[in-house]
Amino acid sequence: MHRPHSPAQPAAVLPASWRDLTSVRELEKICFGRDAWPWIDTLAALTFPQTVRLKAVADELVVGFIIGDRRRLKRTGWIASIGVRPNYRRRGIGRTLLAACEDLLGMPRVRLSLRSSNDAALRLYQQAGYISIDTWKSYYRDGEDAIVMEKVR
């Protein structure tokens, strides 16, 4: 088991690529279980030219990632997926990845969705300036709703 991340040694945020497929897939499965993206979708997200993809590295391990895409016609960025390894949470890694992705997207609005039961993510997004704008009923396979949030920059 890897030692927990310490705030004195912050995670480095770096560009992610197809070479990170195994690490990002592993984190998708750890963070999202049966909601994890199929490997082909993860590979696509790590290779499409307009996609923002970042990883957080600490203790020589990928401990977090974020995938964002630009919807230029709508002048909106979309946070498609973000995850942090459980024993590295509550250390600012998710917040740092989110801010970096928002900056790189360069859009006046950024949107994302989350499970309605994900209170920790909801708090993170609210603290980052996101507000709830919609609910997608029965969005997840098990019938749970998704909350759609938006940040105007």
PyMOL commands that set and color helices and strands:
alter all, ss='L'
color gray80, all
select helices_A, chain A and resi 18-35+39-45+72-74+86-88+93-105+119-127
alter helices_A, ss='H'
color red, helices_A
select strands_A, chain A and resi 12-15+51-58+61-71+76-84+109-115+131-136+146-152
alter strands_A, ss='S'
color yellow, strands_A
deselect
rebuild
show_as cartoon
